Amino acid sequence: MIWLAAALALAAAVYGLCWWGAGIILHPPGMSPMEIFPEQFGLRYEKIAFKTRDGLELKGWFIPSMTGDTRTVLMCHGWGDNKGELLQQTYFLNASGGFNLMYFDFRSHGESEGEITTIGGLETIDFDAAVDWLETNRPEQARSVGVFGLSMGAAVTVAAMPKHPDLRCAVVESPFSDYRTVIKRWAWNHFKVPYYPLVALTLLILRSRVKDPEIDSFNPVEAAPHISPRPLFVIGGVNDRLMTPEDVKKVFAATREPKQLWMVPGAQHAGCREAAGLEYETRVIGFFSRNL
């Protein structure tokens, strides 16, 4: 009986640990507050809001071109971040590149509604809603649209673009290739937790909590070949320990031409612009200028 009680206590502890782990995926620790806004960079903008097909209201900004350019870039932030943090890294696309920019917060991030994030699975619904808003409310600016995605936003971009043939091109920084691999790597980097049995059980619990048995089957690498013939610019950090160079190159390898890859020396996760400076801005502006 003592052994049975000990076994049951151990099982309960493991289950509780994995329930907590699933909660980290659904509710990112250290969720970034909304502290960065366009007026801090002297940018004119319009506050926008739109509904997803599962009923959530997402909040965003539409920043018009200062030159009257009709070309637009849809901006997709990372897990635990928000549109303001992405704006801080990318407003050069408007200030120097002259593009219209549409930022929005994914579900449960920033100013958007939602109780959970799934690091890509449900976020493709948000991406679809953003594209629909742009096409409905800014038809002239929606004639030539590219996408910029960072981290989770990059993975969502790769996965969602095949459903939107009117999107002309994309820049994706630090995309992950598949859901289970990035969860496994994050758990190991932060807690030295092995995949079996703890992460595997965590994903099982995650499916139950989200009520989606395939939520962890989100694999951008499977969608990547279907972006072609639209150009894709894949950027990664040589020192990225989360979306490792091998993972980024896996997405790039799965993509058909036209495509280009830039691995930025010294860059950590989501730090390619910081590491590369003006070269980053020049390359990204140049890509969108050539392909929009």
C-alpha positions, 0 to 999 in steps of 0.5 A: 500500500505504501508503494501504491500511495507513493506511485499515485503521489508521483503520478499526481505530481507529474500530472500537475507539473505537466498541467502547469507546463501546458499553462505556460504555453497558453499563458506566456510568462512575462507577457509584454505590456502595451507601452509602445505606440506610433506617436512615439515615432511621430507616425500618423495612424488609425486605430482599427478593430476586427472580429475573427471567425471564432468571435474574438475582437482583435485590435490593431493600427493602420499606419498610412504611407507618408508618400501616398504609396499604395503598397502595404505590409501586414505585420505579425509579432511574436509569442508573448509580444505585441504590435508595439514591440514589433513597431519599435523594430520595424517602423523603418518600413514606413519611415524609410521604405514608404509602405503602409503598415498594418499591425495587429495583436494576436489573440490574448496579446496586447489589446486584443481579446482572448484567453489563450495563445497556442503559438500558431494553431489558432493564430492562423485564424487571426491572420485570416481576419487581418487579411480580410479586414485589409481587403474589405476596408482598404481595397486600394492598399490591399492590391499589393500586400506583403507580410512581415512575420517575427518568431511565432508571427513568422511561423503563422505567416508561413503556414497561412500564406498558401490560403491567401494567394493574393499576398505577394511576398513575405519576410519571415525572421526566426520561423520554427519548422514544427510545433512539437520541436519548438516546445521541446526546445523551449522546455529544455532551454528553460527547465532542462525538461526531457521530451519523454515523458514530461513534454509529451504529456504536457502536449497531451494535456494541451490538446485537452485544454484547447479542445483540439486534438490536432493543436500540436500538429501545427507544422509550418514546414509542411506549408512552406512549399506552397508559398511559391511562386511568391518570393520568400525572404527567410532570416535567422540568427546564428546565435538563436537557441530557440529557433536554431539555425538548423530549424530556420534552414529547414523551413528555407529548404522546404520552400521552393524558389524564388527564395533567399536566406540570410543568417545574421552573425551574432544575432540571438532570437528576434535580435537580427535587426539589432545585430545587423543594424542598417544592413537589416533595414536596407535588405528588408526594404529592398526585398519589399520594394522589388516584390510589391 
